[in-house]
Amino acid sequence: PNPFNPRTEVHYTLPRNGQSLLRVFYARGREVARPLDAAALAGAGRVAWDASGLASGIYFAELSLDGEVLASRKLTLVR
């Protein structure tokens, strides 16, 4: 769900097997989390993210596979 407080699940679909990476950035571009950094199989998946230690605000989640960015999504953390 978006907005979320303080935990959320990011759902994704990978087109092929490979090294998947989900990075979360604060709105100013600083990376704050890597909820997913692992080899993954093609298909649907999900990863939980706990933002308990972070301030309210706008964050961006970026999903990449083998270095290629597949998707980016805006996340709003509201306390």
Secondary structure, 3 states (H helix, E strand, C coil): CCCECCEEEEEEEECCCEEEEEEEEECCCCEEEEEEEEEECCEEEEEEEECCCCCCEEEEEEEEECCEEEEEEEEEECC
